[in-house]
């Protein structure tokens, strides 16, 4: 187990270094000049003032240094917990801006991922032994899975928000309210949260249900299931074994789908103007804010790596074959 963990940590460590390097390079490949953007907002026409302000800002952000030195300074600041200062909301630290957006993204994304996985697997397992449910789950599941996150989000905003008027279609809460621990604010927060959550939940639900249904059917037709059936084993016990074996690929699929789900969550936030990381990244791109973009993407990279590492550990715990192989390797 220790060797397995060390090997995984090494792989994730190298992945983190490559991801951080790309995270530093890609914003600098965007067209435009962030300093010029700040000068344009200042609306100063005096040439000497513009030159002095440019020199000051380039010194503050370290953009007057060679690229290799900027890269090393970025790593030094990152290891010290400093994500830099925002160009767009100067002089607010990037970490402070991200911390205001992270609760919205996590509060929408984590329930959608976990609930869709649990509910989808359960519905798929039931559909594998119920013909009428199977005839319903498959068509609906294929339709939901084929829907892009953004398109479904727009449909929900139009139908449930604009036409029905049941839910608000933009923002994290009503601008007439102030964030407080009151039932009025919490209910308003949940109303704004529901449509972004529902769009993520529905798109993922269909895929998990279809995957589990197909895996259960495959397991019930396997040799061990036929052998147990020939021995007269209870049908419920055979289905229990089939369900546990079918869950293993679904755990792996959860790790593989994290990147896609997070990308869908960011797009969904843009559609609903939800004040999470997705909307923050869009604002950073529009304002050519290297440091805010770096910080937002870095948080996503770290979150995906941690989640995948946790799923790897869970897979070892739930799959006895993996543990047996590790013990054989150490022996």
N, C-alpha and C positions, 0 to 999 in steps of 0.2 A: 504493500500500500504506500509506503514512504517513497519508494522508487517511482511509482506511478504519479504521485503528487508532485515530486520534484520535476519529473519529465513534463508534466502539464504546466507547471509554473514556468519552466524554461520556455516552452512554446508560447505561452501567453505573454511572457516578458518580451520576447522578440517581436511578437505581433504588436505589442503596445509601442515599442520603439519605432517600428515601421509606420504605424498608424499616426503617431505624434509627428513624425517627420513629414508625412503627406499632409497632415493637418496644418502644418506650418507653411508648406510650399503652395498648396492649392489656392488659398486666399490671395497670395501675391501674384498669381497668374491671372487674376481678374483684371479687366481693363479699367483704367481710371487711376486717379491719385487721391487717396484719402485726405491728405493734407490740403489739396486744392478744394476738396469738398468742404472742409472746415472753413477755409478762407472765403469760399462763396457764401457760406451762411453768415460770416461776419460782415459781409457787404461793405468792405473797406475799399475805397478807390485810390488811396494814397500809396504810390509805389514803395516808398520807404517803409511804411507801416506793414505792407504786405510782405516785403522781404524779411523784416524783423520777426513778424509772426510766423512765417514759414520756417525760419531758422530755429525759433523757439519750439515749435511743435515737432519738427524733425528731431531735435535734441531730446525732447520729452519722451517721444515714442521710440527713440533709438534708430530711426530710419536713415540717419546720416552716416551710419557705420557700414562697413562692408557686409555682404550677405552672410558670409561664414561666421562673422562675429555676432550678427543678429541671431543666427541660429543657435550658437552657443549660449548667448544671453537668454534666449527663450527657454532653453533647457534649465539653465541656472535658476531663472525666475520660477519656472514650473515646479522644480524640486523644492523650492522654498515656499510653495503655495500661492505664488503671485501670478494671476492670469493677465495682468496688465490693466490698462485704463482704456475705457471706451472712447472711440473717436466720435461716435454718434452722440453719446450722452456725456461728453467730456465735462468735468473730470471724474465722473463716477467710475469706481472700480468695476471691472468686468464681473468679478465674483459676486458682487452685490446685485447686479442686474440679473445674473443667472439664477441666483437663489430666490428671486421673486417669481421666476417662471417655472422652476423645477416642480414645485408642488402641484401646479395645474397639469403638467405633462404626466407626472407619475400617478396622480389621482385619476386621470382618465385612462391611461395606458395599462397599468397593472391590473385593475379589475377587468378590463376588456380581454386581456390576454388570458388570465387565469380562468375567468368564468367561461369564456368561449371554449377553452381547452377541456374543462371539466364537463360542461353541459354537452359539448359536441361529441365527446367520447361516449358519454352515457346514451345519448340519442342514437349514435351509430351502433352501439352494442345492442340496443333494443330493436333497431331496424333490421339487424342481421337475423332475428328470429321472429319477426312480425311482418307478414306480407303487406298488410295495408299501410303500416308505418314505413316500410321500405319503399313502397310506391309513392309515398309522399316525400320522404326525406331525400331520395336521390334527385328528383327534378328540382326541388327547392334548393338543395345543397349545391347543385351544379350552377344554378342561376346566381346564388349568393357568391360563390367562389369566383365566378367570372366577372363580377362587378368590380371595377376599380374603386378604391377607397374614396377618391374625390367625387366620382359620379354618384355613388350611393349617398355621400354626405350632402350633395346638392339636392338630390331627390328628397331626402328626409327633411332638409331645411325648407324646401318648397312645400311639401305635403303637410308635415306636422307643425311647421313653424308659420309659414305665410298663409296657406289656405285654411288649415284648421285653427291656427292661432293658439295651439296648446303650449308651445315652448318658444322661448326666445331663440333667435338665430345668430346672434353675434355677442361677443364679449364673454367675460368670466362671471360678471354679476352686473346688476343694474347700476348705472353711473350715479343714480340719485341716492344710492346707499353707501354707507361707509363700512369697511370691514370691521365687524364686531362679532363677539360670541353671542349672537341673539338668534332666535328661531327665524325671524324675518330674513336675516342675511343668509343663514344656512339654507333655508328653503329656496331662496333666490339663487344661491350658488349651485344647488342641485338641479334646478330647472335649466340653467345655462350649461351644466355639465352633461345632461342626459343625452342630447342629440349627438354630440361628438362621441360619447361612449357607445351609443347604440350603433352608429355607423361602423366603428371598429369591431364591435362584438359580432354583428351580423355577417360581415365579410369573412371573418375567421371561423365562425360557427359551422358554415357549410363544409369547409375543407376538412375540419376535424371529424365531422359526422361521417362524411364519405370515406375518409381514410380508415376510421375504426370499423365501419360496416364491412369494408372489403377485407380487412385484416381478420376480423372475427370469422367470416365465411371461410377464408383460407385456413385458419387454424382448426375449424370444425371439420374440414375435409382432410386434415393431415393424418399421418399414419398413427400417431399416438392417440388421437381422438377416436379413430376407427377401432383401434385395439381395445381401448377402454370401453367403448360401446359393445364390442364383442364379448368382453368379460362381464357385461351386465352392470357396469358402473352407472350410478344415477346421472341423468342428463344434466342436472344442475351442477354437479361436480365437474363434468366435462366442460361445460360452458365457463365455469370459474377458471379452469386451467387456460382455456382459450382466451379469456379476457385478460388474464395476467400476462400471457405471452404476447398478446396484441398490443399491450400498453408500452412495451419496450420500444418499438419503432416510433410510437407517438411521442415518447420522451425525447428521442433523438430529433424528431421532426420539430419539436418545440424549440430546440436550440438552433436548428437551421432556419426557422422562420422568424427569429427575433429581429434580424436586420430588416426584413421586409415589413414586419409589423411596425417597427419604429419609424421607418420611412412613411408608411401609411398614416401613422399617428401625426407626423409633422405636417403632411399635406392636409389632413383633416382639420388641424388647428388653423391652417391658413384659410380654409373654406369658411369656418365659423368665427374667424377673427378671435380665436380662443387664446388667451394670453400665456401660452406655454412656449416651449423651446422652438416649435415650428414657426410661429409668428415672429419670434425673436431672431431666428436665422434669416427669415425673409427681410426683416428690417436691417439686419447687419449687411446683407448683400446690397440692398438698395442704397445704403449709406456708405458702402465701401469700408466698413468697419472691420479691419483685419482681426483685431484683438477680440472683439465680441464674437465674431464668427469662429475663431480658433477655440475660444472657451466653450461655446455652445457645442461644437462638434466634438471637442475633447470629452465633455461630460457624456455625450452619447456613446463614444467609443469605450470609455471606461465602464459605462453601464452594461453594454453588450458583452464585453469581456468578462465582467464579474458574473453576469447571468449565465453565460455559457460555461464558466468554470463551476458554478453551483450545480448546473444540470449534469455536467460530467461526473461530479461527486454523487449526485442522486442516482445516476445510472448505475454506478458501481454498487450502490446500496440495494437497488431493486433487482439487479440482474445477478443471480448466483453464479452463472457461467463466467461472468467477468471476474468475480472474486476467486473462483476456482482456478482460472487461468493465471491470475496474479500470484496465487499461492504456488502454482506449479512452476512459474517462472523464477520465483525466489528460491524454491527448493532445488 
